[in-house]
Amino acid sequence: MSTTLERLKRERAEIDAAIERESGKEEARKKLRAQAEKLGYSIEELFLSNDDEHQTKQRRPKAKPKYRDPENHRKSWAGEDSGRPMPDWLREKLDAGHKLEEFLIED
């Protein structure tokens, strides 16, 4: 048998095994979904962790911006309390020697 034919047969066996694995996964998904629905749940409800569910329900309201880029008024940042990291535009300005107070939005 030539090495090309041997290689093709080996690749065919690998492909057949992969197809069988994927078919098994799909069958398992169908069975799980059917069982969950029979019990009155969705798959997502059953496999969503408590942490994920808590985060989904406890969204923070959007924080009011405290700092604004004077060169582009669409760029703003609500500050460290917003839970968002300092944006690149502001970091670059501070690295260039500017002070944070220069970008403070006055009420």
N, C-alpha and C positions, 0 to 999 in steps of 0.2 A: 504494500500500500504506500502511496506517495505521501510525503509529509504534508502537502497541501490538502489532500483528502483527509488525512488524520486530523489536521488542524480544523478543517471545516466540520467534521463530525463532533469534535470536542466543543466547538463553538455552538453547534446545534444543540448539544446536550445541555450546555449552560443556558441557552435561550429558552429551551423547553422547561428547564427547572425554574427560571425566572417567571415564565408565563404561569406555571402552576402555582408559584408562591403568590403572585398578584391575584390570580383567580380565587385562591383561598382567602385572601384578605377581603376581596369584594364580597364573597359569600358571607364571611364573618360580619362585615359591616351591615349587610342586609338583615341577617338574623338578629343582631344587636338592636338595630333600629326598630324592627318589628316587635321585639320583646319590650323595648322601652315604650313604644306607642301603646302596646297592649296594657301596660301598667299605668298609662296616662302621662308619660314624660317624653321629652325630646332627648335625643342623644346629647345635645349641647347642655341641657339642664343637668344631666347625670355626670358629665365629665368636666364641667366648669368648676374649678376649685373655689373654695370659699373665699380665698383672697381675691381672685379675679371677680367674683360676684360682688364682693364688698366694694372693690374699686369701681366697678361699673355703676353701682347705685350711688356712690358717694363722690360724684364729680364736683370739683371746685368751680365756683363761678369765676368767670374770666376777671382777672385783676385789672384795675385801672392803671394805665401806664404812668410811671413816675419820671422816666427819662426819655428824651427824644433826640434823634439825630438832626441837628440844624440844617444839614445839607440834604436830607431826605426825610420829610415829616412822616412818611409811612413807616419808618423804622423807629420802634420804641421798645421799651423794656419796663416791666412792672417792678423790678427790683428783686432783691434776694428773697423776700418773703413770698414771691409768686411761685416759688418752687421750680422756676426755670433758670437754666444757667445764663450767665451774662452773654449776650450776643457778640458775635465776632466784630461787628462794626464798633461797638463800644469798647471792647478789649483793645482793638487797634488804636483807638483814640487815646485811651489811657496809657498804652505803651508808648505813644508818641509824645507824652508829657502833659496831656490835658488832665484836668481834675474832674471827678465825677459830678461835682456840683454844677459844672458848666452846662450839663445836659439835663438838669432838673427842670421839670415842667412846673411853671408857676401857676397856681390856681387863680 
